[in-house]
Amino acid sequence: MGEDHQIAFLLRESAQPGPERRAAALKGLGRIGRAEHARVLAGAADDPDPAVRAAAAQGLARLGVPEAGEEALPLLMGDADPGVRRRASVAATRLGLGGPALPRAFARLLADPDHHVRINALDGLSALGVPGDVTALAALLGDPDPAVWGRARTLLYRCGEDPAVRAEVMRTARQGTGAARARALEGLPERCTERLLDSLLTALHDPSPAVRIQAARRLFPVERQQVQGKLVAALRTEEHPEVAAGLLRGLGGVGDERVTAPAVRWLRDPVAGPSAARALGTADPGTAAPHLRTALTDKTFSPHTRAAAAAAVGSAGRWDAVWLLLSLLDDPDDVIRAGVIDGLETLVENGLRPWERHPVAWALTGHLATDDRHTWRTRNALDGLTQALPDVRRLADNAPSGEVLAAALSLLDGDDPGDEHTRQDVRRFLLRLDDPHEPVRYEAVLGLERWTEAGGSLPPGSEVDRCRLAALTEDASPRLRQAAARLRGLLDTGPT
């Protein structure tokens, strides 16, 4: 059957009594029909059967004749059947329809009970570049479907220069409810905080935890005693773990001693516990230390809280911090080990006591060789600890893995040409230029770069090494190619 015969058949079917046959015919016309058949599809917009009306909208979208849908599709977008509204809203966007009727039709669909239709309405308004109904659009920030509220937030942002949009978002931030208010507060720029100040202080006691979280977040940077006092008071009465965690994070960061008692209260909570531990790390050491020690050593606390307590012990830096953390460096839980290493890193950065340096160096270099889950975290804790260099050099000569070898090479400073050990490090870097592991080759090149920048030069007879560097500028790794090119440039302009 030729195409003309198929079209003739479909036209006859579109007038049959059975709705299933009419619907199938209209879909077929959308696939193979021509522009002159658009009137048949548009005429089916008032068919008594919803399946036929939906097929008419689908057919119009497929046929691709915008003029045919200008009147029919806005009407179908107000249909009583959600399936018809869904097809019609998709068709209107696909055909790129314009005109004043279309934004109004899409705006009505913003409050549609069918979330697919709400999504289509937002996509249609986005294609037109207009907000539609600003009140309904802002209300969709509270929609339970991320596909809906995410699109609504994007469209509000795109239309942010519209005074009506700005006013409605501010109104929602001040007077909205639940998720809509929280997301409005989250999306507004920081410069709006001053205008919202009174409503933010009230929002600290809003029924919605999400609103309380966003209100607190915006208030933390406000450096006023009254505001800080309100935040502390909110923390004292807060009963929701996620809100308490946010308050503890914000207030703990400024070292407010009034946070200590609430932090102790929340320490056992698996959600707020980590934030409570971090807050205690900035509190008075004499008050916080016994609570941090308990949280760190008591296995009934959550691993994340124990890890945060370990890091906080390092921040507090009490006399027994090193020995307490070293005793847990080999804990079987990855999360706890990470916190312990972070705590030791802080202690190293702040300066160890003379009798602590070698024990920490020995423990961390041994850990570097055995804990493949935290290789680079351990490496960072060792950075600057000169007492570790002998063991680090041994790892650079005989590491158990490529990652450990790369980490060891990165700890060799290579910035003192007068140091005999450093000159030996240069030979280590040169030896590893052909290593099969990319991180090793990369750290070897960076080590040579540090050496050259400090005024050092390659050993005599290094022509082969220069050829190896030239080969690395063609390596598959972009970062390695760039580092090798930089090093060649330094060698060409510096001493040889």
Solvent accessible surface area in square Angstrom, and as a share of the most:
residue,aa,sasa,rsa
1,M,164,0.73
2,G,40,0.39
3,E,96,0.43
4,D,91,0.47
5,H,127,0.57
6,Q,67,0.30
7,I,6,0.03
8,A,40,0.31
9,F,90,0.37
10,L,24,0.12
11,L,61,0.30
12,R,143,0.52
13,E,21,0.09
14,S,22,0.14
15,A,86,0.67
16,Q,51,0.23
17,P,114,0.72
18,G,22,0.21
19,P,42,0.26
20,E,131,0.59
21,R,118,0.43
22,R,32,0.12
23,A,10,0.08
24,A,61,0.47
25,A,2,0.02
26,L,3,0.02
27,K,75,0.32
28,G,3,0.03
29,L,0,0.00
30,G,3,0.03
31,R,152,0.55
32,I,51,0.26
33,G,15,0.15
34,R,100,0.37
35,A,65,0.50
36,E,97,0.44
37,H,16,0.07
38,A,4,0.03
39,R,183,0.67
40,V,34,0.20
41,L,0,0.00
42,A,27,0.21
43,G,50,0.48
44,A,15,0.11
45,A,18,0.14
46,D,123,0.63
47,D,19,0.10
48,P,119,0.75
49,D,36,0.19
50,P,52,0.33
51,A,57,0.44
52,V,1,0.00
53,R,33,0.12
54,A,16,0.12
55,A,1,0.01
56,A,0,0.00
57,A,0,0.00
58,Q,33,0.15
59,G,0,0.00
60,L,1,0.01
61,A,9,0.07
62,R,102,0.37
63,L,28,0.14
64,G,43,0.42
65,V,32,0.18
66,P,50,0.32
67,E,123,0.55
68,A,20,0.16
69,G,0,0.00
70,E,95,0.43
71,E,142,0.64
72,A,7,0.05
73,L,0,0.00
74,P,16,0.10
75,L,135,0.67
76,L,4,0.02
77,M,2,0.01
78,G,53,0.51
79,D,20,0.11
80,A,98,0.76
81,D,44,0.23
82,P,58,0.36
83,G,28,0.27
84,V,0,0.00
85,R,26,0.09
86,R,85,0.31
87,R,117,0.43
88,A,0,0.00
89,S,0,0.00
90,V,53,0.31
91,A,0,0.00
92,A,0,0.00
93,T,47,0.27
94,R,154,0.56
95,L,19,0.10
96,G,62,0.60
97,L,6,0.03
98,G,47,0.45
99,G,48,0.46
100,P,103,0.65
101,A,43,0.33
102,L,2,0.01
103,P,34,0.21
104,R,138,0.50
105,A,1,0.01
106,F,1,0.01
107,A,18,0.14
108,R,147,0.54
109,L,8,0.04
110,L,1,0.00
111,A,82,0.63
112,D,11,0.06
113,P,120,0.75
114,D,25,0.13
115,H,69,0.31
116,H,77,0.34
117,V,0,0.00
118,R,28,0.10
119,I,25,0.13
120,N,21,0.11
121,A,0,0.00
122,L,2,0.01
123,D,54,0.28
124,G,1,0.01
125,L,0,0.00
126,S,35,0.22
127,A,76,0.59
128,L,57,0.28
129,G,37,0.35
130,V,51,0.29
131,P,19,0.12
132,G,32,0.31
133,D,63,0.33
134,V,31,0.18
135,T,75,0.44
136,A,21,0.16
137,L,0,0.00
138,A,1,0.00
139,A,63,0.49
140,L,14,0.07
141,L,4,0.02
142,G,30,0.29
143,D,12,0.06
144,P,123,0.77
145,D,33,0.17
146,P,90,0.56
147,A,37,0.29
148,V,0,0.00
149,W,47,0.17
150,G,20,0.19
151,R,91,0.33
152,A,0,0.00
153,R,97,0.36
154,T,78,0.45
155,L,3,0.02
156,L,12,0.06
157,Y,184,0.70
158,R,133,0.49
159,C,15,0.09
160,G,22,0.21
161,E,150,0.67
162,D,49,0.26
163,P,93,0.58
164,A,50,0.38
165,V,2,0.01
166,R,119,0.44
167,A,63,0.49
168,E,18,0.08
169,V,20,0.11
170,M,11,0.05
171,R,99,0.36
172,T,5,0.03
173,A,0,0.00
174,R,85,0.31
175,Q,121,0.54
176,G,14,0.14
177,T,110,0.64
178,G,25,0.24
179,A,37,0.29
180,A,13,0.10
181,R,18,0.06
182,A,6,0.05
183,R,50,0.18
184,A,3,0.02
185,L,0,0.00
186,E,83,0.37
187,G,52,0.50
188,L,21,0.10
189,P,53,0.33
190,E,97,0.44
191,R,196,0.71
192,C,10,0.06
193,T,13,0.07
194,E,102,0.46
195,R,154,0.56
196,L,1,0.00
197,L,18,0.09
198,D,116,0.60
199,S,21,0.14
200,L,1,0.00
201,L,27,0.13
202,T,97,0.57
203,A,1,0.01
204,L,6,0.03
205,H,119,0.53
206,D,22,0.11
207,P,127,0.80
208,S,19,0.12
209,P,44,0.28
210,A,43,0.34
211,V,0,0.00
212,R,33,0.12
213,I,49,0.25
214,Q,27,0.12
215,A,0,0.00
216,A,3,0.02
217,R,88,0.32
218,R,1,0.00
219,L,0,0.00
220,F,46,0.19
221,P,89,0.56
222,V,20,0.12
223,E,166,0.75
224,R,105,0.38
225,Q,169,0.75
226,Q,116,0.51
227,V,0,0.00
228,Q,32,0.14
229,G,23,0.22
230,K,90,0.38
231,L,0,0.00
232,V,1,0.00
233,A,43,0.33
234,A,3,0.02
235,L,0,0.00
236,R,134,0.49
237,T,90,0.53
238,E,12,0.05
239,E,131,0.59
240,H,61,0.27
241,P,40,0.25
242,E,95,0.43
243,V,3,0.01
244,A,0,0.00
245,A,5,0.04
246,G,11,0.11
247,L,2,0.01
248,L,1,0.00
249,R,136,0.50
250,G,19,0.18
251,L,1,0.00
252,G,5,0.05
253,G,63,0.61
254,V,99,0.57
255,G,28,0.27
256,D,28,0.14
257,E,94,0.42
258,R,106,0.39
259,V,4,0.02
260,T,16,0.09
261,A,74,0.57
262,P,6,0.04
263,A,0,0.00
264,V,49,0.28
265,R,115,0.42
266,W,19,0.07
267,L,9,0.04
268,R,141,0.51
269,D,33,0.17
270,P,92,0.58
271,V,77,0.44
272,A,0,0.00
273,G,0,0.00
274,P,17,0.11
275,S,3,0.02
276,A,0,0.00
277,A,0,0.00
278,R,122,0.44
279,A,7,0.06
280,L,1,0.00
281,G,8,0.08
282,T,68,0.40
283,A,11,0.08
284,D,64,0.33
285,P,54,0.34
286,G,48,0.46
287,T,65,0.38
288,A,1,0.00
289,A,18,0.14
290,P,75,0.47
291,H,64,0.29
292,L,2,0.01
293,R,102,0.37
294,T,65,0.38
295,A,0,0.00
296,L,0,0.00
297,T,65,0.38
298,D,37,0.19
299,K,165,0.70
300,T,109,0.63
301,F,14,0.06
302,S,29,0.19
303,P,55,0.34
304,H,111,0.49
305,T,1,0.01
306,R,14,0.05
307,A,10,0.08
308,A,6,0.05
309,A,0,0.00
310,A,0,0.00
311,A,29,0.22
312,A,3,0.03
313,V,12,0.07
314,G,0,0.00
315,S,60,0.39
316,A,27,0.21
317,G,27,0.26
318,R,83,0.30
319,W,168,0.59
320,D,21,0.11
321,A,2,0.02
322,V,1,0.00
323,W,103,0.36
324,L,21,0.10
325,L,0,0.00
326,L,37,0.18
327,S,84,0.55
328,L,29,0.15
329,L,7,0.03
330,D,116,0.60
331,D,16,0.08
332,P,127,0.80
333,D,46,0.24
334,D,41,0.21
335,V,49,0.28
336,I,3,0.01
337,R,26,0.09
338,A,13,0.10
339,G,5,0.05
340,V,0,0.00
341,I,0,0.00
342,D,44,0.23
343,G,0,0.00
344,L,0,0.00
345,E,42,0.19
346,T,35,0.20
347,L,13,0.06
348,V,20,0.11
349,E,129,0.58
350,N,108,0.55
351,G,53,0.51
352,L,15,0.07
353,R,82,0.30
354,P,88,0.55
355,W,166,0.58
356,E,1,0.01
357,R,88,0.32
358,H,85,0.38
359,P,38,0.24
360,V,0,0.00
361,A,0,0.00
362,W,149,0.52
363,A,33,0.25
364,L,0,0.00
365,T,6,0.03
366,G,39,0.37
367,H,8,0.04
368,L,0,0.00
369,A,30,0.23
370,T,108,0.63
371,D,11,0.06
372,D,116,0.60
373,R,161,0.59
374,H,21,0.10
375,T,8,0.05
376,W,88,0.31
377,R,91,0.33
378,T,0,0.00
379,R,38,0.14
380,N,67,0.34
381,A,1,0.00
382,L,4,0.02
383,D,72,0.37
384,G,68,0.65
385,L,14,0.07
386,T,88,0.51
387,Q,48,0.21
388,A,2,0.01
389,L,41,0.20
390,P,72,0.45
391,D,31,0.16
392,V,2,0.01
393,R,30,0.11
394,R,149,0.54
395,L,22,0.11
396,A,1,0.01
397,D,75,0.39
398,N,124,0.64
399,A,25,0.19
400,P,89,0.56
401,S,51,0.33
402,G,8,0.08
403,E,76,0.34
404,V,5,0.03
405,L,11,0.05
406,A,0,0.00
407,A,0,0.00
408,A,0,0.00
409,L,0,0.00
410,S,12,0.07
411,L,12,0.06
412,L,0,0.00
413,D,78,0.40
414,G,2,0.02
415,D,86,0.44
416,D,70,0.36
417,P,45,0.28
418,G,65,0.63
419,D,49,0.25
420,E,93,0.42
421,H,113,0.50
422,T,9,0.05
423,R,102,0.37
424,Q,78,0.35
425,D,1,0.01
426,V,2,0.01
427,R,132,0.48
428,R,42,0.15
429,F,0,0.00
430,L,13,0.06
431,L,123,0.61
432,R,46,0.17
433,L,0,0.00
434,D,96,0.50
435,D,15,0.08
436,P,117,0.73
437,H,90,0.40
438,E,42,0.19
439,P,32,0.20
440,V,0,0.00
441,R,37,0.13
442,Y,37,0.14
443,E,18,0.08
444,A,0,0.00
445,V,0,0.00
446,L,35,0.17
447,G,0,0.00
448,L,0,0.00
449,E,18,0.08
450,R,66,0.24
451,W,11,0.04
452,T,9,0.05
453,E,114,0.51
454,A,42,0.33
455,G,48,0.46
456,G,3,0.03
457,S,40,0.26
458,L,16,0.08
459,P,23,0.14
460,P,133,0.84
461,G,65,0.63
462,S,10,0.07
463,E,117,0.52
464,V,105,0.60
465,D,20,0.10
466,R,74,0.27
467,C,90,0.54
468,R,48,0.18
469,L,1,0.00
470,A,33,0.25
471,A,65,0.51
472,L,12,0.06
473,T,28,0.16
474,E,144,0.65
475,D,24,0.13
476,A,97,0.75
477,S,17,0.11
478,P,78,0.49
479,R,108,0.40
480,L,0,0.00
481,R,88,0.32
482,Q,114,0.51
483,A,0,0.00
484,A,0,0.00
485,A,56,0.43
486,R,112,0.41
487,L,0,0.00
488,R,100,0.36
489,G,34,0.33
490,L,53,0.27
491,L,1,0.01
492,D,100,0.52
493,T,120,0.70
494,G,28,0.27
495,P,73,0.46
496,T,122,0.71
